[in-house]
Amino acid sequence: MASRRRTILMAIGIPLFVLLTVLSVIGLIYYRQLTQTRKLMRPMVTQQLEKNLYVCRAAWFNNFFLFKTDCGLVAFDTGLYPEVTRRELAKLGFRPEDVKAVFLTHSDQEHAGGAINFPNAKIYIGKDEVQMIDGTTGRVPWPLSIVYYNELKVPYETLEDGQVVDVCGLKVKTVFCPGHTPGTVVYIVGDKLIAGDSMGLKDGRIVGFNEYLFVNMDVERMNRSIRDILAKLPGITQILTMHFGMTSDVDKAFENWRRKR
């Protein structure tokens, strides 16, 4: 009887131990990749960029952007930490309650997790990113995806590719750019491209967001999105990224990608 019990325990315990070990190794690798990629990031400090355009330092490695309208603020992505968001908004003379709409570029937590900071805002996200939010698609490989996926703990509305939303006269156009995540989008406001994590920016030139393992879910597709979608967008004179600052020299930024057509 005792021998049979030991056999059952070993039959259960050994696979469980192997699974936990695999999960731990994948988790450590993922954490290391995030740490390494964040060291390369160069976000901007909280400041007013133009008459009705502001940037907030959401954390030491990322930004989100604000447009001021007659009926309140429109945010592109969010901070993650409520106390940091309140502090940085206060530097600009704003409160979280002033934000009336939030357009999320994707569901990674430093971009979307802070949506709970804005109680008066309507939240928008690309429809193809819902798979990341409901757990259909994990942010990291199986089996770690069993316990980790990108949640969004507020009600939201989904956007179609090419859809234009008017918020108090501010027209926001959605452009699907899969790669970093399956539902990554960028937004066009006037002549400005709000790029999220669809791309990186180094020495004024567009590069892939990052080549570290797990950071981009589909590197090849991300590069196609940059080359075939973003580099062809007409009328863009300014690119705003969430981790690497901004540039107003769009021709230089996309020069290498336009040669790859």
URJO-V936107 format. One record per residue. N is the residue number from 1. PSI is psi in whole degrees, -180 to 180 (NA if undefined). BURIAL is # if it has 16 or more other C-alpha atoms within 10 Angstrom, else .. Layout:
((N/PSI/BURIAL) (N/PSI/BURIAL))
//
This chain:
((1/-47/.) (2/-39/.) (3/-41/.) (4/-40/.) (5/-43/.) (6/-39/.) (7/-43/.) (8/-44/.) (9/-40/.) (10/-39/.) (11/-33/.) (12/-43/.) (13/-41/.) (14/-50/.) (15/-37/.) (16/-42/.) (17/-42/.) (18/-43/.) (19/-46/.) (20/-37/.) (21/-45/.) (22/-45/.) (23/-41/#) (24/-42/.) (25/-47/.) (26/-42/#) (27/-42/#) (28/-40/.) (29/-46/.) (30/-44/#) (31/-42/.) (32/-42/.) (33/-43/#) (34/-43/.) (35/-44/.) (36/-44/.) (37/-35/#) (38/-25/.) (39/-22/.) (40/-7/.) (41/147/#) (42/69/#) (43/163/#) (44/160/#) (45/159/#) (46/128/#) (47/165/#) (48/126/.) (49/-41/.) (50/-174/.) (51/-48/.) (52/23/.) (53/131/.) (54/154/#) (55/139/#) (56/138/#) (57/102/#) (58/-31/#) (59/-178/#) (60/-9/.) (61/3/#) (62/163/#) (63/164/#) (64/162/#) (65/152/#) (66/135/#) (67/134/#) (68/128/#) (69/177/#) (70/-22/.) (71/13/.) (72/-171/#) (73/147/#) (74/122/#) (75/146/#) (76/109/#) (77/179/#) (78/166/#) (79/169/#) (80/-36/#) (81/117/#) (82/-43/#) (83/-35/.) (84/-43/.) (85/-47/#) (86/-42/#) (87/-46/#) (88/-37/#) (89/-39/#) (90/-32/.) (91/-27/.) (92/0/.) (93/20/.) (94/166/.) (95/157/#) (96/-33/#) (97/-17/.) (98/-15/#) (99/121/#) (100/-19/#) (101/145/#) (102/126/#) (103/114/#) (104/133/#) (105/-29/#) (106/-174/#) (107/4/#) (108/146/#) (109/-33/#) (110/-11/#) (111/-37/#) (112/-21/#) (113/-26/#) (114/8/#) (115/-27/#) (116/-13/#) (117/-16/#) (118/86/#) (119/-22/.) (120/6/.) (121/144/#) (122/131/#) (123/132/#) (124/146/#) (125/152/#) (126/142/#) (127/-30/#) (128/-8/#) (129/-7/#) (130/-34/#) (131/-26/#) (132/-28/#) (133/-37/#) (134/1/.) (135/0/#) (136/-40/.) (137/125/#) (138/150/#) (139/-25/#) (140/165/#) (141/156/#) (142/141/.) (143/0/.) (144/-26/#) (145/-15/#) (146/-35/.) (147/-6/.) (148/121/#) (149/170/#) (150/103/#) (151/153/#) (152/110/#) (153/27/.) (154/156/.) (155/148/.) (156/161/#) (157/143/.) (158/153/.) (159/145/#) (160/158/.) (161/128/.) (162/-2/.) (163/142/.) (164/127/#) (165/132/.) (166/116/.) (167/102/#) (168/39/.) (169/-12/.) (170/113/#) (171/123/.) (172/119/#) (173/135/#) (174/134/#) (175/120/#) (176/131/#) (177/70/#) (178/154/#) (179/-65/#) (180/-49/#) (181/164/#) (182/-28/#) (183/20/#) (184/135/#) (185/161/#) (186/164/#) (187/143/#) (188/124/#) (189/107/.) (190/-121/.) (191/16/.) (192/135/.) (193/116/#) (194/104/#) (195/-13/#) (196/-130/#) (197/27/#) (198/-16/#) (199/165/#) (200/171/#) (201/118/#) (202/122/.) (203/38/.) (204/6/#) (205/144/#) (206/133/#) (207/168/#) (208/149/#) (209/-49/#) (210/147/#) (211/2/.) (212/148/.) (213/134/.) (214/-17/#) (215/-49/#) (216/134/#) (217/-26/#) (218/93/.) (219/-44/#) (220/-43/.) (221/-37/#) (222/-45/#) (223/-37/#) (224/-40/#) (225/-42/#) (226/-49/#) (227/-46/#) (228/-18/#) (229/-62/.) (230/-43/#) (231/-15/#) (232/-2/.) (233/129/.) (234/152/.) (235/9/.) (236/127/#) (237/-4/.) (238/137/#) (239/126/#) (240/121/#) (241/163/#) (242/-12/#) (243/-17/#) (244/22/#) (245/-150/#) (246/166/#) (247/147/#) (248/3/.) (249/79/.) (250/-36/#) (251/-45/.) (252/-42/.) (253/-42/#) (254/5/#) (255/-51/.) (256/-34/.) (257/-32/#) (258/-25/.) (259/-21/.) (260/0/.) (261/NA/.))
//
